[in-house]
Amino acid sequence: MRARVVCANPDCGWIAFCSRDIRFNTYQLKTFNPEHNYCRTFQNKAASRDWVAKNLEVRLVTQPHLRRTQDFNLMKEDYMFHLEKKKLSRALKQAREATEGSGKKQFGQLWDYLEEIHKTNTGSTDVIEMLPIPESPPMFNRLFISLNACREGFKNECIPLIALNGCFLKGYYGGSFCSQDMYGWNFVSDQQKGLESAIVEVMPSAHHRNCVLHI
């Protein structure tokens, strides 16, 4: 068995040639020219999207919020080559679907999830709003869930306080997630735009304060 490695530039004389030595069950370097006059390239056509996605899957398990720019730097540091933006974006999407599941399939399981809630938490409330689209299936718009156990526990044991919290969803489809504790007349929220004016409009007599972390 033999192996011959040369520089990608045909005008460069760098070469390394080795062959197997049966006596010692190893390889022996027989020809080597260390003179190299061609600068290193960071392009690697062998780095396919599937290969990049497999390597990103390992990182996404412990670093789920990795962005494309961070992935680009990691590939450069670990494997010493640059990736095209389109290939990296597609590989990152493929890796996320492998580790987190497809966002499209997750939306398709909402009805199963709500049915399971009613089985395990009787009395819970849910409302799904769908937007009708002519000649196409309806499009998901928003979902409201109120767990009966949390609602009853709050009414019977907690002080009359409503806590509002919201965050943006970082998945492929985007959107936002809002949570709240109900059945009170005191409001605590972050400084999200629109909340203050909405509370004044819906419950003008309620007390409203901002969370200390958002002041």
C-alpha positions, 0 to 999 in steps of 0.5 A, spaced: 500 500 500 502 506 498 500 514 499 502 520 495 501 527 497 502 533 493 500 540 493 494 543 490 498 548 486 501 544 480 507 549 480 509 547 487 514 542 488 512 540 495 511 532 495 510 526 500 511 519 498 510 513 503 509 506 502 508 500 507 513 496 510 511 489 512 517 487 516 515 492 521 507 493 520 508 501 519 509 506 513 516 509 511 516 516 508 521 515 502 520 521 498 519 528 501 520 535 498 519 540 504 519 546 499 512 549 499 511 556 495 504 556 495 499 559 500 494 555 504 487 555 501 481 555 506 477 552 501 475 545 502 470 541 496 470 535 500 466 538 506 459 537 504 453 539 507 451 532 511 458 532 513 458 539 516 451 538 519 454 532 523 459 536 526 454 541 528 449 536 531 454 535 537 455 542 538 448 544 538 447 538 544 451 543 549 450 549 545 443 550 542 443 557 541 449 557 536 449 562 530 451 562 523 457 566 525 459 562 531 459 556 527 463 559 521 469 561 526 468 554 530 469 550 523 475 555 521 478 554 528 477 546 528 478 544 521 482 550 518 477 552 512 472 557 510 464 555 508 460 558 504 454 562 507 449 558 504 452 551 505 453 553 512 446 556 513 443 549 510 447 545 514 445 548 521 438 548 519 439 540 518 443 539 524 437 543 528 432 538 525 436 532 527 437 535 534 430 539 536 426 536 530 422 539 525 418 545 526 413 543 521 412 537 524 412 540 531 406 544 529 402 538 526 403 535 533 399 541 537 392 537 537 395 531 540 399 535 545 392 539 547 388 532 547 393 529 552 393 535 556 385 534 557 386 527 559 391 528 564 389 535 567 381 535 566 378 542 566 384 545 562 382 551 557 385 551 550 384 556 544 387 555 537 386 560 532 387 559 525 387 564 519 383 561 513 387 561 506 383 561 500 385 554 496 390 552 502 390 549 509 389 554 514 395 557 517 396 557 525 396 564 528 396 563 536 395 558 541 392 559 548 393 554 554 390 555 561 392 549 566 386 547 570 391 545 576 395 551 576 389 556 575 385 552 581 392 552 585 393 560 584 385 562 586 385 558 592 392 559 595 396 565 592 395 572 592 391 576 587 397 578 582 398 577 575 405 576 572 406 577 565 412 575 561 414 574 554 420 572 549 421 571 542 421 564 539 428 563 536 426 557 531 425 557 524 418 560 524 419 565 529 413 568 533 413 570 541 411 566 547 407 569 553 406 566 560 401 569 565 398 567 572 391 569 572 385 571 577 389 577 580 388 585 580 395 587 581 400 586 574 407 585 574 411 585 567 417 587 563 417 593 559 415 590 553 412 594 548 404 594 548 403 591 555 402 598 559 397 601 554 393 594 553 393 593 561 390 601 562 385 599 556 383 592 559 383 594 566 384 601 568 383 600 575 388 595 576 395 596 579 401 595 574 408 595 576 415 593 572 419 587 574 425 590 577 430 586 572 427 590 567 427 597 570 
